[in-house]
Amino acid sequence: MSNLADGHAVPTRAGEKPLTDDELRSLLKQVPNWQIQYSSERSLYFLTRSFEFDSYTKVLSFHTKVGELAEAEQHHPEITTQYGSAKVCWWTHTVGGVHMNDFVLAAKCDVLFEHST
């Protein structure tokens, strides 16, 4: 996909596999501010980024926009909101790790952030 942000989340099915290490490395080049991290608590990898803002009002606005995006795409992240930042984590429960949907939504978050600063 030439521009991840132009894509949409697609339904996943049980049995689908998460992206391979090579696929993850390749796709990370398209969303360079994002990182892959491992959660020992959940036993899976996820895609994460922290977004910095100069006011709590802007953080809350961004949080709401990400929530609206998640509802529209029917793919929901974990969002941690605090003064000055919002941390967004994407993974796909069905595949037990990171799926193309997570990269598409990460790219869409980047676009939201660009328009909110």
C-alpha positions as a printed Julia matrix, in Angstrom:
117×3 Matrix{Float64}:
   0.0     0.0    0.0
   1.54    3.27  -1.05
  -0.02    5.33   1.74
  -1.12    3.49   4.86
  -3.36    6.35   5.98
  -5.52    5.87   2.87
  -6.36    2.3    3.91
  -9.05    0.97   6.22
  -9.18   -1.7    8.88
 -10.51   -5.0    7.58
 -12.23   -7.72   9.59
  -9.87  -10.4   10.84
 -10.61  -14.05  11.53
  -9.43  -16.44  14.2
  -6.38  -18.28  12.96
  -4.84  -15.33  11.13
  -1.22  -14.77  12.07
   0.39  -11.53  13.21
   2.85   -9.83  10.89
   6.32  -11.35  10.63
   9.45   -9.56  11.86
  10.39   -8.67   8.27
   6.92   -7.26   7.59
   7.05   -5.24  10.82
  10.45   -3.75   9.98
   9.29   -2.83   6.49
   6.06   -1.19   7.65
   7.76    0.7   10.49
   9.6     2.69   7.83
   6.22    4.16   6.83
   5.38    5.22  10.41
   8.84    6.11  11.77
   7.62    7.63  15.04
   6.01    4.36  16.11
   7.71    1.46  17.9
   7.05   -2.22  18.34
   7.02   -3.24  22.0
   6.38   -6.5   23.79
   3.89   -6.89  26.62
   4.81   -9.74  28.94
   1.49   -9.16  30.7
  -0.43   -9.89  27.47
   2.25  -12.08  25.84
   2.11  -10.16  22.58
   3.72   -7.41  20.53
   1.98   -4.08  19.96
   2.56   -0.85  18.04
   2.93    2.27  20.18
   3.62    5.99  20.03
   3.4     8.92  22.44
   2.03   12.19  21.12
   3.13   15.39  22.86
   0.9    18.47  23.29
   1.23   21.84  24.97
  -2.09   21.67  26.81
  -4.38   19.13  28.39
  -7.26   20.42  26.26
  -5.34   19.44  23.11
  -4.57   16.02  24.57
  -8.27   15.43  25.28
  -9.27   16.62  21.82
  -6.76   14.23  20.2
  -7.95   11.38  22.44
 -11.53   12.0   21.31
 -10.52   12.1   17.63
  -8.64    8.8   17.96
 -11.71    7.32  19.66
 -13.95    8.5   16.83
 -11.52    7.04  14.29
 -11.49    3.74  16.17
 -15.28    3.59  16.15
 -15.46    4.41  12.44
 -12.89    1.69  11.63
 -14.2    -0.78  14.25
 -10.64   -1.27  15.52
  -9.88    0.05  18.99
  -6.58    1.02  20.66
  -5.47    1.43  24.21
  -5.03    5.15  24.89
  -3.31    6.55  27.97
  -3.99   10.24  28.48
  -2.11   12.53  30.83
  -1.17   16.18  30.94
   0.92   16.95  27.87
   0.71   13.58  26.12
  -1.39   10.72  24.84
   0.1     7.26  24.34
  -1.65    5.1   21.74
  -1.13    1.33  21.5
  -2.48   -0.77  18.63
  -2.67   -4.55  18.34
  -5.19   -6.98  16.98
  -6.75   -9.33  19.52
  -7.83  -11.85  16.88
  -4.28  -12.44  15.64
  -2.6   -12.05  19.02
  -0.23   -9.31  17.89
   0.32   -6.67  15.24
  -1.69   -6.82  12.0
  -1.79   -4.53   8.96
  -4.87   -2.89  10.51
  -2.68   -1.59  13.32
  -0.3     0.1   10.88
  -3.19    1.63   8.94
  -4.67    3.09  12.13
  -1.24    4.24  13.36
  -0.78    6.17  10.1
  -4.25    7.67  10.51
  -3.29    8.76  14.05
  -0.25   10.51  12.61
  -2.52   12.44  10.25
  -4.83   13.4   13.12
  -1.82   14.62  15.1
  -0.52   16.68  12.18
  -3.89   18.42  11.97
  -4.14   19.02  15.71
  -0.84   20.81  16.32
